[in-house]
Amino acid sequence: MPTLPLFPLNTILLPGGVLALRIFERRYVDMVRRSLRENSGFGIVSIREGLEAGGAAKPYECGTFARIVDFDQLQGGLLGVTAKGERRFRILNTQVQSDGLLTGEVEWLPEEVTVALPEEYQFFQRVLRQLLPQLGTAGRHLDQQFDDAGWVSGRAVELLPLALDAKQKFLEMNDPLERLHELKPLVYSVGTEGNS
């Protein structure tokens, strides 16, 4: 079973998505440098208990493996990183290294099959076009696939203002059409407000 460095956050990333990160803790600076040097990646996991900074947070079991696609030195000594989600995993067990970095032995979850976006969910395209500017410069690393149900549902989960535990539930779903079905009542008013 592969072992991944884990990055617990108060946000979520799904396969195909991008996430802009501001790195300042030594353990994560070292993790990013190692990832860049070895062309490896790390696991983005949502926090179930604890805080992003400081001690070891307890993550949810399901997360997304990500690779760095861009980086920049920010003001104040911060490291700016854009990570892109590749595939989902489940944590089997975790360990805290001496530097405080959380690692996890993981198993890969099945990759989603590509499904065309059904007609009844076409309004999600309009919603996403309104939300994608939130990504700022990180958005240029997105491979836009507005006709792919998995890509559309993933970006909707990442960008809509939903509670973290709700986003986690959507991450754990294997079927993009099920994800869209559950999301529809949450975003229908946003998607149709231009028609009123």
ABEGO torsion letter per residue (X at the ends): XBBBBBBBBABBBBBGBBBBBBBABAAAAAAAAAAAAAGBBBBBBBBABEBABEBBBBBBABBBBBBBABBBBBBGGBBBBBBBBABBBBBABBBBBAAGBBBBBBBBBBBBBBBBBBAAAAAAAAAAAAAAAAAEAAAAABBBBAABAAAAAAAAAAABBBBAAAAAAAAABABAAAAAAAAAAAAAAAAAAAAX
